[in-house]
Amino acid sequence: MRIGVPFVVAALLVSAAPAAWSAGGNSMPSNNLPSMAPARELTPEERAKQAYNSGVRAVKKADKYEESAAKASDPRKKDKAEKEAQERYGDALAKFELAVQSDPSMYEAWNYVGYTKRKLGNYDAALEAYDHALKLKPSYPEAIEYRGEAFLRLKRLDDAKQAYLDLFAGNRALADKLLGSMKTWLDTQRTAGADPAGVEEFSKWVAERSQIAGQTAAMTREGAGASWR
Protein backbone atom coordinates (compact mmCIF):
# COMPACT_ATOMS: atom_id res chain seq x y z
CA MET A 1 0.00 0.00 0.00
CA ARG A 2 1.32 3.36 -0.96
CA ILE A 3 1.58 5.98 1.72
CA GLY A 4 0.88 9.55 0.61
CA VAL A 5 3.69 12.09 0.78
CA PRO A 6 1.77 14.43 3.17
CA PHE A 7 1.35 11.61 5.66
CA VAL A 8 5.07 10.83 5.63
CA VAL A 9 6.02 14.47 6.20
CA ALA A 10 3.60 14.74 9.10
CA ALA A 11 5.00 11.63 10.72
CA LEU A 12 8.53 12.93 10.43
CA LEU A 13 7.58 16.24 12.06
CA VAL A 14 5.90 14.51 15.01
CA SER A 15 8.90 12.27 15.60
CA ALA A 16 11.25 15.28 15.48
CA ALA A 17 9.26 17.39 17.99
CA PRO A 18 10.73 15.85 21.19
CA ALA A 19 14.23 16.33 19.83
CA ALA A 20 13.55 19.98 19.07
CA TRP A 21 12.13 20.62 22.60
CA SER A 22 15.17 19.07 24.19
CA ALA A 23 17.39 21.09 21.89
CA GLY A 24 16.25 24.24 23.61
CA GLY A 25 13.34 25.54 21.53
CA ASN A 26 11.06 25.71 24.62
CA SER A 27 13.41 24.44 27.31
CA MET A 28 13.55 25.65 30.93
CA PRO A 29 16.06 28.43 31.75
CA SER A 30 19.63 27.28 31.90
CA ASN A 31 21.63 27.48 35.12
CA ASN A 32 24.11 29.61 33.18
CA LEU A 33 21.68 32.60 33.06
CA PRO A 34 22.43 35.46 35.49
CA SER A 35 20.39 35.38 38.73
CA MET A 36 19.07 38.32 40.79
CA ALA A 37 21.46 39.22 43.60
CA PRO A 38 19.85 39.52 47.07
CA ALA A 39 19.17 43.10 48.20
CA ARG A 40 21.87 44.54 50.44
CA GLU A 41 20.73 45.16 54.00
CA LEU A 42 20.82 48.82 54.98
CA THR A 43 23.21 49.97 57.69
CA PRO A 44 21.72 51.57 60.82
CA GLU A 45 22.90 54.98 59.59
CA GLU A 46 21.21 54.44 56.21
CA ARG A 47 17.97 53.34 57.89
CA ALA A 48 18.11 56.43 60.08
CA LYS A 49 18.56 58.76 57.11
CA GLN A 50 15.77 57.06 55.20
CA ALA A 51 13.37 57.39 58.15
CA TYR A 52 14.45 60.98 58.78
CA ASN A 53 13.81 62.07 55.20
CA SER A 54 10.41 60.39 55.25
CA GLY A 55 9.62 62.21 58.50
CA VAL A 56 10.60 65.58 57.07
CA ARG A 57 8.22 65.06 54.14
CA ALA A 58 5.41 64.25 56.58
CA VAL A 59 6.18 67.35 58.66
CA LYS A 60 5.97 69.59 55.60
CA LYS A 61 2.53 68.22 54.80
CA ALA A 62 1.45 68.65 58.42
CA ASP A 63 2.67 72.25 58.51
CA LYS A 64 0.64 73.05 55.38
CA TYR A 65 -2.50 71.61 56.95
CA GLU A 66 -1.83 73.60 60.11
CA GLU A 67 -1.48 76.79 58.07
CA SER A 68 -4.72 76.01 56.27
CA ALA A 69 -6.48 75.48 59.60
CA ALA A 70 -5.22 78.83 60.89
CA LYS A 71 -6.58 80.63 57.81
CA ALA A 72 -9.87 78.75 57.56
CA SER A 73 -13.02 80.65 58.47
CA ASP A 74 -15.36 77.69 57.99
CA PRO A 75 -15.42 75.69 61.27
CA ARG A 76 -15.77 72.37 59.44
CA LYS A 77 -12.85 73.06 57.13
CA LYS A 78 -10.80 74.29 60.07
CA ASP A 79 -11.53 71.14 62.08
CA LYS A 80 -10.74 68.88 59.13
CA ALA A 81 -7.40 70.62 58.46
CA GLU A 82 -6.45 70.42 62.14
CA LYS A 83 -7.18 66.68 62.22
CA GLU A 84 -5.14 66.15 59.05
CA ALA A 85 -2.26 68.10 60.57
CA GLN A 86 -2.33 66.06 63.77
CA GLU A 87 -2.38 62.82 61.82
CA ARG A 88 0.62 63.87 59.73
CA TYR A 89 2.54 65.01 62.81
CA GLY A 90 1.87 61.60 64.35
CA ASP A 91 3.18 59.87 61.22
CA ALA A 92 6.26 62.08 61.22
CA LEU A 93 6.95 61.41 64.90
CA ALA A 94 6.98 57.66 64.26
CA LYS A 95 9.54 58.18 61.48
CA PHE A 96 11.81 60.35 63.63
CA GLU A 97 11.63 57.93 66.55
CA LEU A 98 12.67 55.16 64.16
CA ALA A 99 15.56 57.36 63.01
CA VAL A 100 16.91 57.92 66.54
CA GLN A 101 16.50 54.23 67.35
CA SER A 102 18.65 53.38 64.34
CA ASP A 103 21.16 56.19 64.94
CA PRO A 104 20.97 57.73 68.45
CA SER A 105 23.58 60.33 67.47
CA MET A 106 21.36 61.98 64.84
CA TYR A 107 20.68 65.28 66.58
CA GLU A 108 18.52 66.57 63.71
CA ALA A 109 16.10 63.69 64.25
CA TRP A 110 16.01 64.32 68.01
CA ASN A 111 15.15 67.93 67.26
CA TYR A 112 12.24 66.84 65.09
CA VAL A 113 11.08 64.37 67.73
CA GLY A 114 10.72 67.43 69.93
CA TYR A 115 9.05 69.44 67.18
CA THR A 116 6.39 66.83 66.43
CA LYS A 117 5.72 66.10 70.10
CA ARG A 118 5.25 69.83 70.68
CA LYS A 119 2.82 70.03 67.77
CA LEU A 120 0.93 67.09 69.31
CA GLY A 121 0.72 68.95 72.64
CA ASN A 122 3.26 66.87 74.59
CA TYR A 123 5.44 69.78 75.69
CA ASP A 124 7.39 68.12 78.51
CA ALA A 125 8.40 65.22 76.25
CA ALA A 126 9.30 67.75 73.55
CA LEU A 127 11.68 69.51 75.96
CA GLU A 128 13.40 66.21 76.71
CA ALA A 129 13.97 65.63 73.01
CA TYR A 130 15.32 69.17 72.48
CA ASP A 131 17.67 68.72 75.43
CA HIS A 132 18.92 65.48 73.88
CA ALA A 133 19.58 67.25 70.57
CA LEU A 134 21.46 70.02 72.36
CA LYS A 135 23.60 67.53 74.28
CA LEU A 136 24.67 66.06 70.95
CA LYS A 137 25.15 69.47 69.33
CA PRO A 138 25.41 72.34 71.82
CA SER A 139 24.08 75.71 70.62
CA TYR A 140 22.10 74.03 67.82
CA PRO A 141 19.97 77.08 66.85
CA GLU A 142 16.92 75.20 65.53
CA ALA A 143 16.63 73.25 68.78
CA ILE A 144 16.99 76.44 70.82
CA GLU A 145 14.20 78.13 68.87
CA TYR A 146 11.87 75.13 69.03
CA ARG A 147 12.57 74.74 72.74
CA GLY A 148 11.75 78.42 73.24
CA GLU A 149 8.37 77.76 71.62
CA ALA A 150 7.75 74.92 74.07
CA PHE A 151 8.74 77.14 76.99
CA LEU A 152 6.05 79.59 75.88
CA ARG A 153 3.37 76.88 75.87
CA LEU A 154 4.42 75.87 79.38
CA LYS A 155 4.51 79.54 80.51
CA ARG A 156 8.17 79.22 81.42
CA LEU A 157 8.68 82.79 80.35
CA ASP A 158 12.14 83.35 81.81
CA ASP A 159 13.40 80.31 79.92
CA ALA A 160 11.74 81.58 76.75
CA LYS A 161 13.47 84.94 77.21
CA GLN A 162 16.84 83.24 77.58
CA ALA A 163 16.23 81.20 74.44
CA TYR A 164 15.59 84.43 72.56
CA LEU A 165 18.73 86.09 73.90
CA ASP A 166 20.83 83.05 72.96
CA LEU A 167 19.45 83.19 69.42
CA PHE A 168 19.81 86.95 69.16
CA ALA A 169 23.52 86.59 69.74
CA GLY A 170 24.02 83.98 67.05
CA ASN A 171 21.05 83.59 64.70
CA ARG A 172 18.95 86.70 64.13
CA ALA A 173 16.52 85.02 61.74
CA LEU A 174 15.48 82.42 64.31
CA ALA A 175 15.50 85.06 67.06
CA ASP A 176 12.99 87.09 65.03
CA LYS A 177 10.90 83.98 64.51
CA LEU A 178 10.75 83.29 68.26
CA LEU A 179 9.95 86.93 68.97
CA GLY A 180 7.04 86.70 66.54
CA SER A 181 5.78 83.60 68.37
CA MET A 182 6.02 85.51 71.65
CA LYS A 183 3.79 88.26 70.23
CA THR A 184 1.26 85.71 69.00
CA TRP A 185 1.32 83.97 72.38
CA LEU A 186 0.65 87.28 74.14
CA ASP A 187 -2.36 87.97 71.92
CA THR A 188 -3.71 84.52 72.74
CA GLN A 189 -3.20 85.03 76.47
CA ARG A 190 -4.98 88.38 76.45
CA THR A 191 -7.91 86.90 74.56
CA ALA A 192 -8.11 84.06 77.09
CA GLY A 193 -8.01 86.52 80.01
CA ALA A 194 -4.81 85.16 81.51
CA ASP A 195 -3.03 86.62 84.55
CA PRO A 196 -2.69 90.32 83.58
CA ALA A 197 0.36 90.94 85.77
CA GLY A 198 2.48 88.17 84.29
CA VAL A 199 1.28 88.84 80.76
CA GLU A 200 1.89 92.59 80.92
CA GLU A 201 5.37 92.18 82.36
CA PHE A 202 6.30 89.80 79.59
CA SER A 203 4.62 92.09 77.06
CA LYS A 204 6.85 94.99 78.12
CA TRP A 205 9.94 92.82 77.73
CA VAL A 206 8.83 91.72 74.25
CA ALA A 207 8.19 95.35 73.28
CA GLU A 208 11.65 96.37 74.48
CA ARG A 209 13.32 93.53 72.61
CA SER A 210 11.35 94.38 69.46
CA GLN A 211 12.62 97.95 69.64
CA ILE A 212 16.21 96.83 70.13
CA ALA A 213 15.90 94.33 67.29
CA GLY A 214 14.56 97.02 65.00
CA GLN A 215 17.34 99.44 65.87
CA THR A 216 20.12 96.91 65.41
CA ALA A 217 18.59 95.68 62.16
CA ALA A 218 18.53 99.25 60.85
CA MET A 219 22.16 99.75 61.86
CA THR A 220 23.09 96.53 60.08
CA ARG A 221 21.30 97.62 56.92
CA GLU A 222 22.99 101.03 57.01
CA GLY A 223 26.39 99.44 57.48
CA ALA A 224 25.76 96.99 54.66
CA GLY A 225 24.54 99.79 52.42
CA ALA A 226 27.69 101.81 53.09
CA SER A 227 29.84 98.85 52.16
CA TRP A 228 28.03 98.43 48.83
CA ARG A 229 28.87 101.96 47.64
VONU-535104 format. One record per residue (C-alpha): residue number from 1; residue in three letters; x, y, z. Coordinates in nm, 4 decimals. Last residue first. Layout:
BEGIN
(atom NUM, ALA, (X, Y, Z)) ...
***
This chain:
BEGIN
(atom 229, ARG, (2.8870, 10.1962, 4.7641)) (atom 228, TRP, (2.8030, 9.8426, 4.8834)) (atom 227, SER, (2.9836, 9.8850, 5.2157)) (atom 226, ALA, (2.7687, 10.1806, 5.3092)) (atom 225, GLY, (2.4539, 9.9787, 5.2420)) (atom 224, ALA, (2.5761, 9.6994, 5.4662)) (atom 223, GLY, (2.6392, 9.9441, 5.7478)) (atom 222, GLU, (2.2992, 10.1035, 5.7007)) (atom 221, ARG, (2.1303, 9.7624, 5.6917)) (atom 220, THR, (2.3087, 9.6527, 6.0079)) (atom 219, MET, (2.2159, 9.9747, 6.1862)) (atom 218, ALA, (1.8529, 9.9253, 6.0851)) (atom 217, ALA, (1.8587, 9.5679, 6.2164)) (atom 216, THR, (2.0124, 9.6910, 6.5413)) (atom 215, GLN, (1.7339, 9.9445, 6.5870)) (atom 214, GLY, (1.4557, 9.7016, 6.5000)) (atom 213, ALA, (1.5904, 9.4325, 6.7294)) (atom 212, ILE, (1.6209, 9.6827, 7.0130)) (atom 211, GLN, (1.2624, 9.7949, 6.9636)) (atom 210, SER, (1.1346, 9.4382, 6.9463)) (atom 209, ARG, (1.3317, 9.3535, 7.2607)) (atom 208, GLU, (1.1653, 9.6374, 7.4480)) (atom 207, ALA, (0.8189, 9.5348, 7.3278)) (atom 206, VAL, (0.8835, 9.1721, 7.4251)) (atom 205, TRP, (0.9942, 9.2822, 7.7732)) (atom 204, LYS, (0.6850, 9.4992, 7.8117)) (atom 203, SER, (0.4619, 9.2092, 7.7064)) (atom 202, PHE, (0.6301, 8.9795, 7.9592)) (atom 201, GLU, (0.5369, 9.2179, 8.2365)) (atom 200, GLU, (0.1890, 9.2585, 8.0920)) (atom 199, VAL, (0.1283, 8.8843, 8.0763)) (atom 198, GLY, (0.2478, 8.8166, 8.4286)) (atom 197, ALA, (0.0357, 9.0940, 8.5771)) (atom 196, PRO, (-0.2687, 9.0316, 8.3581)) (atom 195, ASP, (-0.3028, 8.6625, 8.4553)) (atom 194, ALA, (-0.4808, 8.5164, 8.1509)) (atom 193, GLY, (-0.8014, 8.6518, 8.0009)) (atom 192, ALA, (-0.8110, 8.4064, 7.7089)) (atom 191, THR, (-0.7910, 8.6897, 7.4563)) (atom 190, ARG, (-0.4980, 8.8385, 7.6448)) (atom 189, GLN, (-0.3203, 8.5032, 7.6470)) (atom 188, THR, (-0.3711, 8.4519, 7.2742)) (atom 187, ASP, (-0.2355, 8.7967, 7.1920)) (atom 186, LEU, (0.0654, 8.7280, 7.4140)) (atom 185, TRP, (0.1318, 8.3970, 7.2378)) (atom 184, THR, (0.1260, 8.5714, 6.9002)) (atom 183, LYS, (0.3787, 8.8264, 7.0230)) (atom 182, MET, (0.6018, 8.5512, 7.1648)) (atom 181, SER, (0.5781, 8.3601, 6.8371)) (atom 180, GLY, (0.7038, 8.6701, 6.6537)) (atom 179, LEU, (0.9953, 8.6927, 6.8972)) (atom 178, LEU, (1.0753, 8.3286, 6.8259)) (atom 177, LYS, (1.0895, 8.3979, 6.4515)) (atom 176, ASP, (1.2994, 8.7089, 6.5032)) (atom 175, ALA, (1.5500, 8.5058, 6.7058)) (atom 174, LEU, (1.5477, 8.2419, 6.4312)) (atom 173, ALA, (1.6519, 8.5021, 6.1741)) (atom 172, ARG, (1.8947, 8.6705, 6.4133)) (atom 171, ASN, (2.1046, 8.3594, 6.4700)) (atom 170, GLY, (2.4017, 8.3977, 6.7045)) (atom 169, ALA, (2.3522, 8.6588, 6.9736)) (atom 168, PHE, (1.9805, 8.6953, 6.9164)) (atom 167, LEU, (1.9447, 8.3192, 6.9419)) (atom 166, ASP, (2.0826, 8.3050, 7.2956)) (atom 165, LEU, (1.8727, 8.6085, 7.3899)) (atom 164, TYR, (1.5586, 8.4429, 7.2556)) (atom 163, ALA, (1.6226, 8.1203, 7.4441)) (atom 162, GLN, (1.6840, 8.3239, 7.7584)) (atom 161, LYS, (1.3471, 8.4936, 7.7209)) (atom 160, ALA, (1.1735, 8.1583, 7.6754)) (atom 159, ASP, (1.3398, 8.0306, 7.9920)) (atom 158, ASP, (1.2144, 8.3354, 8.1810)) (atom 157, LEU, (0.8679, 8.2793, 8.0354)) (atom 156, ARG, (0.8173, 7.9223, 8.1423)) (atom 155, LYS, (0.4510, 7.9537, 8.0506)) (atom 154, LEU, (0.4420, 7.5865, 7.9383)) (atom 153, ARG, (0.3373, 7.6881, 7.5873)) (atom 152, LEU, (0.6052, 7.9586, 7.5883)) (atom 151, PHE, (0.8738, 7.7139, 7.6993)) (atom 150, ALA, (0.7752, 7.4917, 7.4070)) (atom 149, GLU, (0.8369, 7.7757, 7.1617)) (atom 148, GLY, (1.1748, 7.8418, 7.3241)) (atom 147, ARG, (1.2575, 7.4740, 7.2735)) (atom 146, TYR, (1.1870, 7.5134, 6.9035)) (atom 145, GLU, (1.4200, 7.8133, 6.8869)) (atom 144, ILE, (1.6990, 7.6442, 7.0822)) (atom 143, ALA, (1.6627, 7.3248, 6.8775)) (atom 142, GLU, (1.6922, 7.5200, 6.5528)) (atom 141, PRO, (1.9967, 7.7077, 6.6848)) (atom 140, TYR, (2.2101, 7.4033, 6.7818)) (atom 139, SER, (2.4081, 7.5708, 7.0620)) (atom 138, PRO, (2.5410, 7.2336, 7.1818)) (atom 137, LYS, (2.5151, 6.9468, 6.9325)) (atom 136, LEU, (2.4668, 6.6061, 7.0955)) (atom 135, LYS, (2.3600, 6.7532, 7.4282)) (atom 134, LEU, (2.1464, 7.0019, 7.2356)) (atom 133, ALA, (1.9576, 6.7247, 7.0573)) (atom 132, HIS, (1.8916, 6.5482, 7.3884)) (atom 131, ASP, (1.7671, 6.8720, 7.5426)) (atom 130, TYR, (1.5316, 6.9168, 7.2484)) (atom 129, ALA, (1.3975, 6.5629, 7.3008)) (atom 128, GLU, (1.3404, 6.6210, 7.6714)) (atom 127, LEU, (1.1680, 6.9513, 7.5957)) (atom 126, ALA, (0.9296, 6.7754, 7.3555)) (atom 125, ALA, (0.8402, 6.5222, 7.6249)) (atom 124, ASP, (0.7385, 6.8118, 7.8514)) (atom 123, TYR, (0.5442, 6.9781, 7.5693)) (atom 122, ASN, (0.3256, 6.6871, 7.4593)) (atom 121, GLY, (0.0721, 6.8950, 7.2640)) (atom 120, LEU, (0.0933, 6.7093, 6.9307)) (atom 119, LYS, (0.2821, 7.0028, 6.7773)) (atom 118, ARG, (0.5252, 6.9829, 7.0685)) (atom 117, LYS, (0.5719, 6.6102, 7.0098)) (atom 116, THR, (0.6388, 6.6828, 6.6428)) (atom 115, TYR, (0.9046, 6.9435, 6.7180)) (atom 114, GLY, (1.0722, 6.7427, 6.9928)) (atom 113, VAL, (1.1084, 6.4371, 6.7728)) (atom 112, TYR, (1.2241, 6.6837, 6.5087)) (atom 111, ASN, (1.5150, 6.7933, 6.7257)) (atom 110, TRP, (1.6007, 6.4317, 6.8006)) (atom 109, ALA, (1.6100, 6.3687, 6.4247)) (atom 108, GLU, (1.8524, 6.6569, 6.3709)) (atom 107, TYR, (2.0677, 6.5280, 6.6581)) (atom 106, MET, (2.1361, 6.1975, 6.4836)) (atom 105, SER, (2.3584, 6.0325, 6.7467)) (atom 104, PRO, (2.0972, 5.7728, 6.8447)) (atom 103, ASP, (2.1158, 5.6193, 6.4944)) (atom 102, SER, (1.8654, 5.3384, 6.4337)) (atom 101, GLN, (1.6504, 5.4232, 6.7353)) (atom 100, VAL, (1.6911, 5.7916, 6.6540)) (atom 99, ALA, (1.5559, 5.7359, 6.3012)) (atom 98, LEU, (1.2670, 5.5163, 6.4163)) (atom 97, GLU, (1.1627, 5.7933, 6.6547)) (atom 96, PHE, (1.1813, 6.0346, 6.3629)) (atom 95, LYS, (0.9542, 5.8178, 6.1480)) (atom 94, ALA, (0.6978, 5.7660, 6.4262)) (atom 93, LEU, (0.6948, 6.1414, 6.4899)) (atom 92, ALA, (0.6257, 6.2081, 6.1224)) (atom 91, ASP, (0.3180, 5.9868, 6.1224)) (atom 90, GLY, (0.1871, 6.1601, 6.4352)) (atom 89, TYR, (0.2539, 6.5009, 6.2812)) (atom 88, ARG, (0.0620, 6.3871, 5.9726)) (atom 87, GLU, (-0.2382, 6.2819, 6.1821)) (atom 86, GLN, (-0.2325, 6.6065, 6.3773)) (atom 85, ALA, (-0.2255, 6.8095, 6.0573)) (atom 84, GLU, (-0.5141, 6.6152, 5.9051)) (atom 83, LYS, (-0.7177, 6.6684, 6.2216)) (atom 82, GLU, (-0.6449, 7.0416, 6.2136)) (atom 81, ALA, (-0.7402, 7.0619, 5.8459)) (atom 80, LYS, (-1.0743, 6.8879, 5.9131)) (atom 79, ASP, (-1.1534, 7.1141, 6.2084)) (atom 78, LYS, (-1.0799, 7.4286, 6.0073)) (atom 77, LYS, (-1.2847, 7.3057, 5.7131)) (atom 76, ARG, (-1.5771, 7.2373, 5.9441)) (atom 75, PRO, (-1.5419, 7.5692, 6.1269)) (atom 74, ASP, (-1.5359, 7.7693, 5.7989)) (atom 73, SER, (-1.3024, 8.0653, 5.8473)) (atom 72, ALA, (-0.9875, 7.8748, 5.7557)) (atom 71, LYS, (-0.6580, 8.0628, 5.7809)) (atom 70, ALA, (-0.5223, 7.8830, 6.0888)) (atom 69, ALA, (-0.6485, 7.5479, 5.9599)) (atom 68, SER, (-0.4720, 7.6011, 5.6265)) (atom 67, GLU, (-0.1479, 7.6789, 5.8070)) (atom 66, GLU, (-0.1829, 7.3600, 6.0108)) (atom 65, TYR, (-0.2501, 7.1607, 5.6953)) (atom 64, LYS, (0.0645, 7.3051, 5.5380)) (atom 63, ASP, (0.2669, 7.2249, 5.8513)) (atom 62, ALA, (0.1453, 6.8647, 5.8424)) (atom 61, LYS, (0.2533, 6.8221, 5.4798)) (atom 60, LYS, (0.5973, 6.9589, 5.5598)) (atom 59, VAL, (0.6180, 6.7349, 5.8662)) (atom 58, ALA, (0.5406, 6.4248, 5.6584)) (atom 57, ARG, (0.8218, 6.5060, 5.4145)) (atom 56, VAL, (1.0605, 6.5578, 5.7068)) (atom 55, GLY, (0.9617, 6.2211, 5.8501)) (atom 54, SER, (1.0409, 6.0391, 5.5250)) (atom 53, ASN, (1.3810, 6.2068, 5.5196)) (atom 52, TYR, (1.4451, 6.0976, 5.8782)) (atom 51, ALA, (1.3369, 5.7386, 5.8145)) (atom 50, GLN, (1.5767, 5.7055, 5.5204)) (atom 49, LYS, (1.8561, 5.8758, 5.7109)) (atom 48, ALA, (1.8114, 5.6431, 6.0084)) (atom 47, ARG, (1.7975, 5.3340, 5.7888)) (atom 46, GLU, (2.1206, 5.4444, 5.6212)) (atom 45, GLU, (2.2898, 5.4975, 5.9587)) (atom 44, PRO, (2.1720, 5.1572, 6.0822)) (atom 43, THR, (2.3211, 4.9966, 5.7687)) (atom 42, LEU, (2.0824, 4.8823, 5.4978)) (atom 41, GLU, (2.0726, 4.5156, 5.3999)) (atom 40, ARG, (2.1868, 4.4537, 5.0439)) (atom 39, ALA, (1.9172, 4.3102, 4.8200)) (atom 38, PRO, (1.9848, 3.9522, 4.7066)) (atom 37, ALA, (2.1463, 3.9223, 4.3600)) (atom 36, MET, (1.9072, 3.8324, 4.0793)) (atom 35, SER, (2.0387, 3.5383, 3.8733)) (atom 34, PRO, (2.2426, 3.5459, 3.5491)) (atom 33, LEU, (2.1678, 3.2601, 3.3057)) (atom 32, ASN, (2.4108, 2.9608, 3.3184)) (atom 31, ASN, (2.1628, 2.7480, 3.5121)) (atom 30, SER, (1.9627, 2.7277, 3.1896)) (atom 29, PRO, (1.6060, 2.8435, 3.1754)) (atom 28, MET, (1.3547, 2.5647, 3.0933)) (atom 27, SER, (1.3409, 2.4445, 2.7306)) (atom 26, ASN, (1.1062, 2.5711, 2.4617)) (atom 25, GLY, (1.3340, 2.5543, 2.1526)) (atom 24, GLY, (1.6251, 2.4237, 2.3609)) (atom 23, ALA, (1.7387, 2.1090, 2.1885)) (atom 22, SER, (1.5167, 1.9067, 2.4185)) (atom 21, TRP, (1.2130, 2.0618, 2.2600)) (atom 20, ALA, (1.3550, 1.9983, 1.9074)) (atom 19, ALA, (1.4233, 1.6330, 1.9827)) (atom 18, PRO, (1.0732, 1.5853, 2.1187)) (atom 17, ALA, (0.9264, 1.7391, 1.7993)) (atom 16, ALA, (1.1252, 1.5283, 1.5478)) (atom 15, SER, (0.8900, 1.2272, 1.5600)) (atom 14, VAL, (0.5901, 1.4509, 1.5006)) (atom 13, LEU, (0.7583, 1.6240, 1.2063)) (atom 12, LEU, (0.8526, 1.2935, 1.0426)) (atom 11, ALA, (0.5004, 1.1630, 1.0717)) (atom 10, ALA, (0.3596, 1.4741, 0.9101)) (atom 9, VAL, (0.6019, 1.4470, 0.6198)) (atom 8, VAL, (0.5074, 1.0831, 0.5630)) (atom 7, PHE, (0.1354, 1.1608, 0.5661)) (atom 6, PRO, (0.1769, 1.4426, 0.3172)) (atom 5, VAL, (0.3689, 1.2094, 0.0777)) (atom 4, GLY, (0.0882, 0.9554, 0.0614)) (atom 3, ILE, (0.1577, 0.5980, 0.1724)) (atom 2, ARG, (0.1320, 0.3356, -0.0961)) (atom 1, MET, (0.0000, 0.0000, 0.0000)) 
***
